[in-house]
C-alpha cells in the first residue's frame, strides 16, 4: 500500500511546475546547447522521459503569452542530482531559451511519459540529429552491457556528444549525410550490418520520424525487437489537448517510447501527424 501511495504522490508531484535555475550552459555546436539544472525528482527520469519546459518570453520586458508557454524536452544526461536538457535552436521558444544565461530561471513539469526499457545485453542505439539526446542518457543507464551506437547528422558541424559516447559505448559509428565526417549516408544505413556483426538483441532509436520508420522496417525484416522515441506537437504533456495523438495513442502519456509491436498497429507512424492547429498533415 505504501508503494502505491508513493507512486500516486510522485505522479502528482511530477505534474506540478517548478522553477529551476540554470546552473551551467555548454555549447555543443552552434545550433545546440546543453542546459544544466539540479532537481532530485527529474534526475530519476528514465531515458526518453521528458519535461514540459516553460521559457518566459521576456525579451520585450514583459511576458509574451503569444508564444507557446511549454515545450517538451527529453533529459539528456544525469549525474547525482544534476541533469541536462540538450536543446536545438528551432522556433520562438528555443530561440528565447538560447538568450538565457547562468542564473536565469525556467519552469519545468516532469518527468513525464514512458521511456526506454531496453532488454538484452547487446543494444544498438541509432540516433538522428537531436535524437542523440535521450539516447545519451540510455547509454549512461546501460553501463555494464554492450552498447553499440550510430550517431548521425546532416554535416560535420552539426555533430555533438561524440567524445561522451566514445567513453560509454563499445563501438561508435558516425554518419553524415554529406560525407563531411565519418561514413557518408544516413544513420539507418549501417544498421543491418551492425545488427549482424554484433548479434544485436534490441534496437533503440530516436530522430526524425521518416528516418525512424526506415529503422523500424529494418528491425522488422531482421526480426529484432525495437523501441522508438516519437515526437509530436504538444501543448500540455498530460494527455488533455490531444495534439500528440497517434492512432488512438497519446505520445505524451502512452509514449514517447513505443515498441515495434505497438507501432505495427498504427497507420500514421512515418506518414501523418497533427500540427499546432489540430489538422492532420503529412510528415
Kinemage of the C-alpha trace (Angstrom):
@kinemage 1
@onewidth
@group {chain A} dominant
@subgroup {mainchain}
@vectorlist {calphas} color= white
{ca unk a 1} P 0.000 0.000 0.000
{ca unk a 2} L 2.849 2.370 0.805
{ca unk a 3} L 4.363 1.769 -2.663
{ca unk a 4} L 1.021 2.539 -4.327
{ca unk a 5} L 0.627 5.683 -2.220
{ca unk a 6} L 4.178 6.819 -3.004
{ca unk a 7} L 3.640 6.225 -6.722
{ca unk a 8} L 0.485 8.345 -6.699
{ca unk a 9} L 2.246 11.097 -4.761
{ca unk a 10} L 5.155 11.061 -7.232
{ca unk a 11} L 2.758 11.280 -10.195
{ca unk a 12} L 1.089 14.317 -8.620
{ca unk a 13} L 4.459 15.918 -7.892
{ca unk a 14} L 5.635 15.335 -11.481
{ca unk a 15} L 2.653 17.322 -12.783
{ca unk a 16} L 3.443 20.437 -10.736
{ca unk a 17} L 5.594 23.083 -12.390
{ca unk a 18} L 8.722 24.150 -10.528
{ca unk a 19} L 11.093 26.997 -11.251
{ca unk a 20} L 14.712 25.849 -11.676
{ca unk a 21} L 17.893 27.845 -12.018
{ca unk a 22} L 20.186 27.352 -14.990
{ca unk a 23} L 23.434 26.302 -13.341
{ca unk a 24} L 25.557 25.846 -16.436
{ca unk a 25} L 25.321 26.082 -20.220
{ca unk a 26} L 27.506 24.082 -22.619
{ca unk a 27} L 27.555 24.951 -26.324
{ca unk a 28} L 27.650 21.571 -28.096
{ca unk a 29} L 27.775 23.248 -31.518
{ca unk a 30} L 26.410 26.498 -32.965
{ca unk a 31} L 22.912 25.007 -33.178
{ca unk a 32} L 22.730 23.037 -29.906
{ca unk a 33} L 23.255 23.836 -26.224
{ca unk a 34} L 23.003 21.743 -23.047
{ca unk a 35} L 21.417 23.459 -20.042
{ca unk a 36} L 22.202 22.061 -16.581
{ca unk a 37} L 19.909 22.083 -13.541
{ca unk a 38} L 19.584 20.460 -10.113
{ca unk a 39} L 16.453 18.583 -9.074
{ca unk a 40} L 16.099 15.276 -7.206
{ca unk a 41} L 12.854 14.306 -8.960
{ca unk a 42} L 13.820 14.976 -12.570
{ca unk a 43} L 17.149 13.154 -12.145
{ca unk a 44} L 15.084 9.970 -11.667
{ca unk a 45} L 13.840 10.234 -15.266
{ca unk a 46} L 14.105 7.164 -17.455
{ca unk a 47} L 15.771 7.647 -20.864
{ca unk a 48} L 13.366 9.455 -23.241
{ca unk a 49} L 11.085 10.661 -20.454
{ca unk a 50} L 10.619 14.399 -20.843
{ca unk a 51} L 9.787 17.616 -19.063
{ca unk a 52} L 7.428 20.329 -20.235
{ca unk a 53} L 9.719 23.343 -20.290
{ca unk a 54} L 8.362 26.852 -19.730
{ca unk a 55} L 10.567 29.640 -21.041
{ca unk a 56} L 9.185 33.054 -20.041
{ca unk a 57} L 9.210 35.223 -23.167
{ca unk a 58} L 10.631 38.400 -21.642
{ca unk a 59} L 12.703 39.969 -24.424
{ca unk a 60} L 10.383 42.978 -24.522
{ca unk a 61} L 10.471 43.356 -20.747
{ca unk a 62} L 7.059 41.732 -20.327
{ca unk a 63} L 5.971 38.109 -20.540
{ca unk a 64} L 4.829 37.406 -24.102
{ca unk a 65} L 1.895 34.994 -23.975
{ca unk a 66} L 1.601 34.739 -27.790
{ca unk a 67} L 4.364 32.128 -27.810
{ca unk a 68} L 3.506 28.558 -26.661
{ca unk a 69} L 4.350 28.563 -22.980
{ca unk a 70} L 5.640 24.980 -22.721
{ca unk a 71} L 7.575 22.653 -24.986
{ca unk a 72} L 8.637 19.016 -24.381
{ca unk a 73} L 12.336 18.341 -23.798
{ca unk a 74} L 13.969 14.972 -23.086
{ca unk a 75} L 16.507 14.637 -20.294
{ca unk a 76} L 19.884 14.031 -21.953
{ca unk a 77} L 22.153 13.200 -19.001
{ca unk a 78} L 22.125 12.747 -15.241
{ca unk a 79} L 24.863 12.942 -12.625
{ca unk a 80} L 23.761 12.644 -8.993
{ca unk a 81} L 21.198 15.444 -8.513
{ca unk a 82} L 22.187 17.314 -11.683
{ca unk a 83} L 20.585 16.788 -15.084
{ca unk a 84} L 20.827 18.321 -18.537
{ca unk a 85} L 18.396 19.279 -21.264
{ca unk a 86} L 20.069 19.355 -24.674
{ca unk a 87} L 18.238 21.759 -26.965
{ca unk a 88} L 18.413 22.584 -30.666
{ca unk a 89} L 17.513 26.160 -31.569
{ca unk a 90} L 14.459 25.779 -33.755
{ca unk a 91} L 11.471 28.050 -33.010
{ca unk a 92} L 10.456 31.015 -30.859
{ca unk a 93} L 10.655 29.225 -27.514
{ca unk a 94} L 14.056 27.631 -28.061
{ca unk a 95} L 15.251 30.878 -29.615
{ca unk a 96} L 14.329 32.679 -26.403
{ca unk a 97} L 15.978 29.977 -24.276
{ca unk a 98} L 19.240 30.472 -26.196
{ca unk a 99} L 19.300 34.068 -24.903
{ca unk a 100} L 19.231 32.859 -21.294
{ca unk a 101} L 22.324 32.819 -19.099
{ca unk a 102} L 23.539 31.045 -15.979
{ca unk a 103} L 21.449 32.143 -13.023
{ca unk a 104} L 18.244 32.637 -15.052
{ca unk a 105} L 15.162 30.590 -14.202
{ca unk a 106} L 12.813 28.468 -16.300
{ca unk a 107} L 9.767 26.385 -15.355
{ca unk a 108} L 9.539 22.596 -15.644
{ca unk a 109} L 6.912 19.928 -15.190
{ca unk a 110} L 8.018 16.311 -15.094
{ca unk a 111} L 9.435 13.839 -15.687
{ca unk a 112} L 6.552 12.690 -17.876
{ca unk a 113} L 5.772 9.841 -20.256
{ca unk a 114} L 7.158 6.350 -20.802
{ca unk a 115} L 10.859 5.913 -21.502
{ca unk a 116} L 13.060 3.197 -22.983
{ca unk a 117} L 13.165 -0.208 -21.280
{ca unk a 118} L 15.945 -1.959 -23.157
{ca unk a 119} L 16.224 -5.728 -22.761
{ca unk a 120} L 19.184 -7.929 -23.616
{ca unk a 121} L 22.939 -7.461 -23.345
{ca unk a 122} L 23.758 -6.191 -26.839
{ca unk a 123} L 21.928 -2.946 -27.566
{ca unk a 124} L 22.123 -0.876 -30.740
{ca unk a 125} L 21.265 2.808 -30.289
{ca unk a 126} L 20.503 4.690 -33.503
{ca unk a 127} L 20.340 8.478 -33.282
{ca unk a 128} L 19.482 11.025 -35.934
{ca unk a 129} L 20.275 14.659 -35.099
{ca unk a 130} L 18.893 15.869 -31.765
{ca unk a 131} L 17.611 12.301 -31.226
{ca unk a 132} L 21.015 11.661 -29.640
{ca unk a 133} L 19.843 13.493 -26.500
{ca unk a 134} L 17.701 10.767 -24.866
{ca unk a 135} L 19.984 8.031 -26.202
{ca unk a 136} L 22.973 9.519 -24.364
{ca unk a 137} L 21.056 9.038 -21.105
{ca unk a 138} L 20.186 5.483 -22.183
{ca unk a 139} L 23.876 4.746 -22.784
{ca unk a 140} L 24.648 6.074 -19.302
{ca unk a 141} L 21.949 3.877 -17.744
{ca unk a 142} L 23.045 0.717 -19.584
{ca unk a 143} L 26.666 0.660 -18.463
{ca unk a 144} L 27.734 -2.963 -17.980
{ca unk a 145} L 26.091 -4.069 -21.239
{ca unk a 146} L 27.474 -3.980 -24.776
{ca unk a 147} L 26.247 -0.736 -26.291
{ca unk a 148} L 26.760 -0.074 -29.980
{ca unk a 149} L 25.846 3.388 -31.227
{ca unk a 150} L 25.142 5.023 -34.586
{ca unk a 151} L 25.334 8.805 -34.397
{ca unk a 152} L 24.030 10.604 -37.464
{ca unk a 153} L 23.984 14.253 -38.527
{ca unk a 154} L 23.482 16.260 -41.694
{ca unk a 155} L 27.042 17.547 -41.708
{ca unk a 156} L 30.180 17.589 -39.513
{ca unk a 157} L 29.437 20.873 -37.739
{ca unk a 158} L 26.061 19.545 -36.534
{ca unk a 159} L 27.543 16.553 -34.682
{ca unk a 160} L 27.603 16.502 -30.887
{ca unk a 161} L 28.216 14.068 -27.987
{ca unk a 162} L 30.969 12.229 -29.914
{ca unk a 163} L 33.521 12.269 -27.056
{ca unk a 164} L 30.945 11.337 -24.408
{ca unk a 165} L 29.652 8.421 -26.457
{ca unk a 166} L 33.154 7.111 -27.200
{ca unk a 167} L 33.621 6.633 -23.440
{ca unk a 168} L 30.237 4.952 -22.920
{ca unk a 169} L 29.907 2.654 -25.929
{ca unk a 170} L 31.656 -0.472 -27.182
{ca unk a 171} L 31.530 0.879 -30.730
{ca unk a 172} L 30.547 4.242 -32.195
{ca unk a 173} L 29.705 4.654 -35.884
{ca unk a 174} L 29.304 8.236 -37.113
{ca unk a 175} L 27.454 9.116 -40.300
{ca unk a 176} L 26.919 12.427 -42.067
{ca unk a 177} L 24.541 12.973 -44.958
{ca unk a 178} L 27.172 14.854 -46.958
{ca unk a 179} L 30.164 12.692 -46.029
{ca unk a 180} L 31.987 15.580 -44.317
{ca unk a 181} L 32.781 13.304 -41.332
{ca unk a 182} L 32.570 9.588 -40.673
{ca unk a 183} L 30.626 7.407 -43.106
{ca unk a 184} L 28.687 9.156 -45.860
{ca unk a 185} L 24.995 8.362 -45.613
{ca unk a 186} L 22.130 8.244 -43.136
{ca unk a 187} L 22.213 6.823 -39.610
{ca unk a 188} L 19.913 3.984 -40.678
{ca unk a 189} L 22.356 2.761 -43.343
{ca unk a 190} L 24.820 0.881 -41.044
{ca unk a 191} L 22.040 -0.758 -39.006
{ca unk a 192} L 21.708 -4.087 -40.895
{ca unk a 193} L 25.463 -4.743 -40.884
{ca unk a 194} L 25.884 -3.780 -37.222
{ca unk a 195} L 22.946 -5.957 -36.160
{ca unk a 196} L 24.529 -8.957 -37.866
{ca unk a 197} L 28.114 -8.211 -36.807
{ca unk a 198} L 27.322 -7.680 -33.120
{ca unk a 199} L 24.373 -10.068 -32.796
{ca unk a 200} L 22.139 -7.269 -31.513
{ca unk a 201} L 19.362 -8.143 -29.030
{ca unk a 202} L 17.444 -4.872 -29.264
{ca unk a 203} L 17.409 -1.581 -31.169
{ca unk a 204} L 16.616 1.763 -29.534
{ca unk a 205} L 16.068 4.663 -31.905
{ca unk a 206} L 15.325 8.386 -31.827
{ca unk a 207} L 15.374 11.031 -34.540
{ca unk a 208} L 13.253 12.341 -37.417
{ca unk a 209} L 10.227 10.118 -37.910
{ca unk a 210} L 10.890 9.267 -41.567
{ca unk a 211} L 14.336 8.050 -40.513
{ca unk a 212} L 12.883 6.062 -37.599
{ca unk a 213} L 10.375 4.410 -39.921
{ca unk a 214} L 13.286 3.120 -42.031
{ca unk a 215} L 14.927 1.681 -38.897
{ca unk a 216} L 11.556 0.163 -37.987
{ca unk a 217} L 11.404 -1.587 -41.384
{ca unk a 218} L 14.952 -2.911 -40.933
{ca unk a 219} L 14.145 -4.215 -37.441
{ca unk a 220} L 11.044 -5.948 -38.747
{ca unk a 221} L 12.982 -7.579 -41.589
{ca unk a 222} L 15.694 -8.787 -39.190
{ca unk a 223} L 13.106 -9.738 -36.523
{ca unk a 224} L 14.911 -7.752 -33.849
{ca unk a 225} L 12.814 -6.090 -31.117
{ca unk a 226} L 12.993 -2.323 -31.345
{ca unk a 227} L 11.814 0.737 -29.457
{ca unk a 228} L 11.324 4.239 -30.844
{ca unk a 229} L 11.012 7.606 -29.116
{ca unk a 230} L 8.462 9.646 -31.054
{ca unk a 231} L 7.877 13.384 -31.147
{ca unk a 232} L 4.609 15.210 -31.748
{ca unk a 233} L 3.346 18.749 -31.212
{ca unk a 234} L 2.378 19.047 -27.524
{ca unk a 235} L 0.585 21.766 -25.609
{ca unk a 236} L 0.061 20.097 -22.248
{ca unk a 237} L 2.148 16.916 -21.909
{ca unk a 238} L -0.602 15.465 -19.710
{ca unk a 239} L -2.962 13.840 -22.208
{ca unk a 240} L -5.504 16.667 -22.257
{ca unk a 241} L -5.057 18.584 -25.527
{ca unk a 242} L -4.880 15.650 -27.963
{ca unk a 243} L -2.345 17.290 -30.291
{ca unk a 244} L 0.080 14.394 -29.889
{ca unk a 245} L -2.432 11.730 -30.961
{ca unk a 246} L -1.213 8.714 -32.948
{ca unk a 247} L -3.964 6.282 -33.982
{ca unk a 248} L -5.507 6.100 -30.521
{ca unk a 249} L -2.258 6.583 -28.614
{ca unk a 250} L -1.193 9.808 -26.944
{ca unk a 251} L 2.541 10.353 -27.321
{ca unk a 252} L 2.765 12.266 -24.033
{ca unk a 253} L 1.107 9.563 -21.900
{ca unk a 254} L 1.433 6.260 -23.788
{ca unk a 255} L 4.880 7.205 -25.084
{ca unk a 256} L 7.010 8.853 -26.188
{ca unk a 257} L 8.637 5.406 -26.460
{ca unk a 258} L 6.769 2.713 -28.400
{ca unk a 259} L 7.737 -0.817 -29.352
{ca unk a 260} L 7.697 -2.187 -32.879
{ca unk a 261} L 4.728 -4.344 -31.912
{ca unk a 262} L 2.748 -1.258 -30.913
{ca unk a 263} L 3.731 0.751 -33.982
{ca unk a 264} L 2.770 -2.086 -36.326
{ca unk a 265} L -0.840 -1.446 -35.319
{ca unk a 266} L -0.731 2.223 -36.368
{ca unk a 267} L -1.315 3.816 -39.767
{ca unk a 268} L 0.155 7.266 -39.173
{ca unk a 269} L 3.638 6.342 -37.913
{ca unk a 270} L 6.083 7.676 -40.502
{ca unk a 271} L 3.263 9.233 -42.528
{ca unk a 272} L 0.988 11.699 -40.668
{ca unk a 273} L 0.979 13.997 -37.640
{ca unk a 274} L -1.262 16.667 -36.104
{ca unk a 275} L 0.007 20.245 -36.423
{ca unk a 276} L -0.398 23.157 -33.995
{ca unk a 277} L -3.839 23.980 -35.449
{ca unk a 278} L -5.123 20.444 -34.839
{ca unk a 279} L -5.086 19.425 -38.515
{ca unk a 280} L -3.558 16.139 -39.671
{ca unk a 281} L -0.725 16.739 -42.132
{ca unk a 282} L 1.941 14.713 -43.951
{ca unk a 283} L 5.235 14.263 -42.143
